[in-house]
């Protein structure tokens, strides 16, 4: 009886997600398989046979994967350092890590525009010290989008990894070293496998966020199209909801595929779960 009562507690949340998320997604994807001639895959054929559309998808994938990889490289050592601090210092460092999330992504994007613009702070410093002869073209490129997305999502992967790393017993690492294992071996055989759950969750959060982000690519990318700005353009500017629905369905499919690949990779890195 108690078990059935517990299931009833899920009912409001399930109903909300079904009505306001699941049904709209099914309706959106369903419309992509029909046109004026009835059932058809023409929308998807037009997308994948158009080089312009495919380039936008590949650019978005490249930006999202690079953002995820850079966040892992920067977040892993930072998370490891924070996880070894005392409880008081760990709380302070986590607070500082989460603090940027309280700032609007629009404000952060405009800040990066000031820093990496052609007449921005970065170019001014490099020109002053004679490291470059002319300003670097960083703004309105995929590089600018990656910089903005890393700044946006780095705290997520740090917080996720800290939660996993703080549960790794220090005595376990010392025991491995006392038995002759090098620090590299300790890292690859003990630390990394134990951190796989946090890495997978953090990577999925960063990738999905980067793949679907709109504000940062729109401000820092300029005319550089990614799939989210392309969807917005078709839906709101061109009023072509058919193409916008196809793009939305492709985004959902790619997200599910990448999550499945990451989970498969996690099972290989940590077969024991």
N, C-alpha and C positions, 0 to 999 in steps of 0.2 A: 504493500500500500504506500509506504514511504517513497519507494522508487517511482511509482506512478505520480506521486505528488511532486517529486523533483523534476520530472519531465514537464509538468504543467508550468513550472517556473520558466522553462525555455520558450513557452508558447508566445508570449508577447514579442520577444526578440525575433523569433522565427517568422512570425506574421509580418513584422515590420520590414525585415530584410526581403521577404518574399514579395511583398506588395511594392516596395519602393526601390528594390534593386534587381531581384531575380526576374520578375515579370517584364520590367522595361528592357533588360538585357536580352531576354528571349525575343521580345517584340522587335528590338532593333536588329538583331541578327537575322530574324525571320524575314524581314523586309528586303534583305540583301539577295535573297534567292528568287525574287519575283520582279518582273518588269511588265511593261505593257503587253508582252506576248505570253505571259504566264511564268511558270517555273524556269529559271535560267541561272547559269553560273557566269553570265556575261560580265557582271560587275567585277568579279575576281579575275577573270581573264583579261579585262581591260587594265586592271591595276598591275598585274604581274607581267604584262607584255609592253607596258609603257616604261621606257628607261628612266624617265623623270621620276615617276612614282617609286620605282625600285630603288633609285639612288637615295631618295628621302628615307625610305625604310632602312637601308643599309647604313646611312649616316646616323640615324637614330640608334640603331643597334651598336654601332661602333662607339658613339658617345656614351651610351649607357654602360657598356662593358668596361670601357676605359675608366669611367667614373667609379664603378664598383671596384675595379682593380686598385686604383689609386687610394680609395677609401680604406681598403684592406691593408695596403702597405703603410699608410699613415696611422690608421686606427689600431692596428695590432700592437705595436710597441707602446703606444700611448695607453691602451687598455691594460697591458701587462704591468706597466709602471703604476698606474692608479690602483690596480687590484692588490698590490703589495704594500700599499700605504696603511697607516693606522686608520681606525674607523672615522676619526674626526677629520683627518686630512683627505680621506677618500670622499667624504661627504662634500667637502669644500671643492675638490677637483671635479666631482660629478656635477655640482651646481654650476661651476664655470663652464663645463662641457655643454650642459643643457641650456645655458643662458642664451646662446645665439638663436635657439629655436623660438625664443620669445620675440624675436625681431622679424618683422614682415619680410618675406622673400623679395618684395618690390624694393624695399629700402636697401636690402643687401645687394640687389642687382644694380641699383643706381650707384651704390658705393663702389662696386667693381668697375662700373663705367668711368668713374672719376680716376680710379687707380690705373686701369689698363688702356684707357683711351689714347688716341694718337698724341694728344697734348696732356696726357695724364701724368700722375705722380711717378709711375714706373719708368716711362720713357724720359721724363725730365731728369731723373736720377742717373739713368744710363747715359744720357747725352752729356750730363754735367761731368761725369767721370771719364768720358771719352770711350766708353765700352762699345758704343754703336755710333754710326755716322748719320743715320736717319731713323726716325721713329719706327718702332715695330708695329705691324698691323696685327694686333691681337683681338681687339674688339670687333664684334660681328663676324666671328669665325667659330668653328667647332671648338677650338681651344678655349675661347672665352666662355662658351657654354659649359665645358667640362670644369673650368675653374669655379664657376658659379654653383654648379651642381655638387661639387666636392665640398664646398663651403656649406652648402645647404644640408647635405646628408651625412657628413662625417660624424656628427654627434650621435646619430642613430647607431652606427656600427660600433662606436666606442662604448656606449652604454650597454649594448647587447653583449659585447665581448667581456666587459667587466663583470657582468652577472654570471658568466660561465667561469672566468678565470679565478674569481675569488673563492670558488669551491674546490680548486686544485690544492691539495695539501702540500705545503712546502717540504714536509718530511718525505714525501714520495719522491720529490726531485733530488733531495739530498741522498736518499737511499740509492737511487740510480747512479749518482755520481760516485758514491762510496764503493759501488760494485764495478767501477771502471768505465762507466759510460761517459763519453765526452759531452760537452754542452750541446753540441749539434745533435748528437744522438738523443739526448734527453728531450730536446725540442721536437725533433721529428717523430720520436717514438712515444712520447708521453704527452707533452704540452699540446702539440698540434691535434692529435686524435681527440683529446678531451675537449678541445675548443671547437671541434667541427660543428656541433649544434648551434653555437653562437655565430660561427662564421656563415653557416647556411642561412640562418634567420636574418642576420645583418645584411648579407649579400642580397637576399631577396628583397628586403626593404629598400635598399639603395637602388637596386636595378629597376624595380617596379616604379619607384618614385622618379628616377631619372628618365625612364622610358615614357612616362605619362606626364611629366612636368610641362607646364605651359608658360608660366610667368617668366622664369629665368631664361629659357631659350628665346622667348619672344623679345625680351629686352636686350640680352647680351648677344643673341644670334643675328638680330636684324633681319636681313633678307635671306639668311641661311635657314632654310626650312628643315624642321624636324616633323615627326609624324603628328605631334599634338598641335602644332601651329598650322599644319596642313589640314588637319581635321577642322579646326576652328575656321580657317579660311573658306573651306567648302560649305560648312554649315551656316555661318553667320554672314559672310561677305558674298559668296557666289550663290547662296541659298540652294545648293545642290545636296540635298539630304541623302540621296541614294549613294553618292560617292562617300559622303561623311559616314554613313552607316557601314559601308564596306571597310573603310579605314578603321572604324571602331571595332568591328569584328576581328580584323587582322591584329589589332593591338591586343585584344583579349586572348586570341589564339597564341600569339608570340609570347605573351606573359606566362600563360599556362605551360607552354613548351619549355621555356627557360627555367621555370620553377621545377619542372619534372627533371630536367637535366641536372640542376643543382642538387636535388634530392638524390639522384642516382650517383652523382659524384661523392656525396656525403656518405652513402652506404659503402662505397669502395674504400674511402679513407678511414672509415670507422665501421667495419663490418659487424662489430658487436653491439652497435647502436649506442 
